[in-house]
Amino acid sequence: MISILGIQQSNFVRSVELVCAQKQQAYQVGWQLGDKAIPFRSDEHLAVHPFAKMPVIQDGELIVQETLAICRYLDAKYPVPALQPEGIEQQAEHDAWCSMIVTQIDQAIMRKYLVELAFPTGPDGKPNKEKLMKNKPQPLRAVEVVEQRLAGKDYICGDQLTLADLLLVPMLHHAAKLKYDLQLISDDSLIHDYIERIMAQPGAKDILL
Ligand SMILES: N[C@@H](CCC(=O)N[C@@H](CS)C(=O)NCC(=O)O)C(=O)O
């Protein structure tokens, strides 16, 4: 059983869950690795991730930090189905998208926007609307970049589901719930069909809640 340290609402924890589900590997999510409790931001957490981030996984004796490293490790250890393309050029393109997704796209959609809604910093414990509206151009630009990339494709790398999709979809799934002045994804965006395509994958409906 693979242990995933973190909370189920985290987009990056969900990405790792989606990879485990694709690989038909049993996993558990919570503040423990194996039998050992690891409270958030505790010394034990810092011992397995020097910046106290989630997810961290334990697979047998091995502990792996950082979502991209975890996903690549799982894809190598459990090769079926393959979640990275073959060919040097295709791999380079896939690596570039994985990198953009876990850096710029995550920063724009999650850190600059959705995290404010999940953990509000405004008066009376409400989301800080001024901050959200000031930041909104950044997630909107990230959504536009994704729409341009997906035009004419089923997945980020063409017709193969890859790690890039499993890194991206939890962010888009959270973002797609936003309405009215917070809305990021228009009702007619191809992103909705893309999310549905991923929803049809093993375990996805139980992970993307
Ligand atoms: N570079 C890390 C970033 C992970 C990350 O930002 N995780 C968020 C949850 S999605 C987190 O740990 N948030 C808690 C915090 O920053 O204190 C990775 O790729 O795994």
The ligand as a Tripos MOL2 file, in Angstrom:
@<TRIPOS>MOLECULE
LIG
   20    19     1     0     0
SMALL
NO_CHARGES

@<TRIPOS>ATOM
      1 N1          6.8450   21.8350   -5.0460 N.3       1 LIG1
      2 C1          5.8190   21.0860   -4.3610 C.3       1 LIG1
      3 C2          4.6550   22.0010   -4.0620 C.3       1 LIG1
      4 C3          3.5780   21.2730   -3.3150 C.3       1 LIG1
      5 C4          2.5590   22.2430   -2.7280 C.2       1 LIG1
      6 O1          2.5760   23.4600   -2.9420 O.2       1 LIG1
      7 N2          1.6140   21.6470   -2.0070 N.am      1 LIG1
      8 C5          0.6390   22.4420   -1.3100 C.3       1 LIG1
      9 C6         -0.7080   21.7510   -1.3510 C.3       1 LIG1
     10 S1         -1.3190   21.5640   -3.0020 S.3       1 LIG1
     11 C7          1.0740   22.5730    0.1360 C.2       1 LIG1
     12 O2          1.8760   21.7880    0.6230 O.2       1 LIG1
     13 N3          0.5060   23.5750    0.8160 N.am      1 LIG1
     14 C8          0.7600   23.7940    2.2070 C.3       1 LIG1
     15 C9          1.7840   24.8400    2.4530 C.2       1 LIG1
     16 O3          2.2930   25.4470    1.4990 O.co2     1 LIG1
     17 O4          2.0850   25.0810    3.6220 O.co2     1 LIG1
     18 C10         5.3730   19.8810   -5.2170 C.2       1 LIG1
     19 O5          5.4480   20.0040   -6.4440 O.co2     1 LIG1
     20 O6          4.9810   18.8550   -4.6690 O.co2     1 LIG1
@<TRIPOS>BOND
     1     1     2 1
     2     2     3 1
     3     2    18 1
     4     3     4 1
     5     4     5 1
     6     5     6 2
     7     5     7 1
     8     7     8 1
     9     8     9 1
    10     8    11 1
    11     9    10 1
    12    11    12 2
    13    11    13 1
    14    13    14 1
    15    14    15 1
    16    15    16 2
    17    15    17 1
    18    18    19 2
    19    18    20 1
@<TRIPOS>SUBSTRUCTURE
     1 LIG1         1 GROUP 0 **** ****
